[in-house]
Amino acid sequence: MNTLVAVDLDRTMIFSAAALGFEVDDTVVCVEMFERAPLSYMTTAAAESLRTLTADAVVVPTTTRTIEQFQRVSLPGAPWRFSITSNGGNILVDGEPDRAWRAGFSDIDLGGVREELTRRTGGDWVLKRRTADDLFCYLVVEPAAVPPGFLADWSSWCAARGWNVSQQGRKIYTMPDVVCKNRAVAEVLTRCIDDGILDDRALTLAAGDGALDADMLIAADRSIRPRHGELEAKNFRHDGLVVTRSAGALASEEILTWLQAETAREVDGTIRASAASNKARG
């Protein structure tokens, strides 16, 4: 095993009924319940592919969800040695938050940013205000009712203070630049190498659909995104990035097939290199 795979969850691996791209039927399995009702699904094919992938690679679920929201998901392939939540603000080790990693974000000025955001967002276009794991905040909005210029003005104010803004559907995230998936994935990779789980030539693969996944996709050796979501709307491209042919939940099947193929290719290459080295020594 010499591959680390970082996978975003919502609209990359798991989907709401509205985001599936087809009606809920017997080709999908529920992977998240909320308030006694099904909330998120995977196709049965994708679920089986994810289980298979975990046998050949270090799979790291990597999500903007809070710890509590992540723990609601029954993701195939669990339990996970490492998982990343809160957009990289938390690393879970065997399901438990790593306090040392979280302490590295103790000086974030969340209070000041939240106060300014509240001052700028009066009006019924804001449905909910949320703070996530005391790391960042987000609004749930009526997208069509967001005032013209709000995102540009708010982004400018935040950028001058080391924060960034991203709208994903009905949610507008306000995030410290230091809280990012890429930094957390790099930390997990280092730990896997230090623990002997991977060697220092390990291949890194990544999959995600939103702007908050972009840094992770760029940093990976190879990456893939679905043909939907925020990155599709931005026509995001990068060297080493593959875009699926499908959208919706069918894209997750395509993503997992690609991840399996890339992992198998790495395994085959490692075996061939080892055999050649042994032959040379013999």
Steps between C-alpha positions, in 0.01 A plus 500: 500500500660825388216737410314758706155597371329812638129508414251778557157376610199715411427498126820305437438170684157556660192681375169638621190374321489828306864470390494135387394589146222241503221382731592299808465132404648159577833595337589722797564444869440750781823594678369779727193544715403831658206550733386145416485572126739397221724788398791374286548216255760315295439269210549137598774476235686797647466360853654170395780676310587708806520187716730341242720809473565503876670161470762637259552861613496725804162667447451824693146645507558876473201725561390851594242341729538543874604201709138445605372518142771261378421248773143475371626343177534121473765510230591163345855393581501623861656502754755759391848535643494868395217728395490876450207721596427871537675571167832389649456658840467159664681174441334195652728212594305177547192719529637730770593868440873571510524777758853604404397563138189693606705715740692636201195712411443653843586855391236526225293818538167328447318739732604811312417353160164371620413840648576675171307239304196550723519875447496452122226238475176639634194401301283198433731367227701339783319191626757375752834601650733221608842465664688177422719346771608851611711522184291675235148621433243473226164631394209303360334734250242536227747508207280712274454758775868560586556876449701591189862566588482336843733212415757723331501756782510238775774305320712814472462580871589143595797467262671797666481309830610155387152354449315383189136474390336221301138446401386142454132486421306646791807531722747788509816399687738743666825313562847584638762439232698281742204263540522302177478141391840496332692574822316226687554245221873583498509443877326163468742399224796588723356296786439201274861515382633541855289202614624283214153467348626670182849570375630841402427437131128449562258608229232750604159505333210735573136550402268794567238726343513838682724804519610390847640184335708686242822523704479127578452412132792718395737359762427134423714310250182424306143607561147476370182707529141440391329680215284696742537733795685821567821399321304401190327840504842663516633268226784409737788322327851404612787281382435145613128565556240274337134602459230234494265451208203456733335735750311425821537172684613318186810721506597344834508158334727639230722669761542179698572295187774750412643498853511120497674496163761756609563309822534170313743660258710622792494155663601337171781751450630441853498123449682533168762735648558263792534201270747687278704602804509143629602371159781757479631397841478132410 
